[in-house]
Amino acid sequence: MLTIPDLTLLFMVVVSSLGVALVYMLHELEPKLARLRGDRVSRDRTR
């Protein structure tokens, strides 16, 4: 059986892992999103 400190540590590890995964996902997506936004802007200007 897990004690309260063990559950707290487990909860902190899970929340930290999800936070790191979110930051990594945003870090990987940002160049793609910037490229898409840049393409839209350049297409709008040529019209």
Secondary structure as GFF3:
##gff-version 3
##sequence-region A 1 47
A	DSSP	alpha_helix	4	46	.	.	.	ID=ss1
###
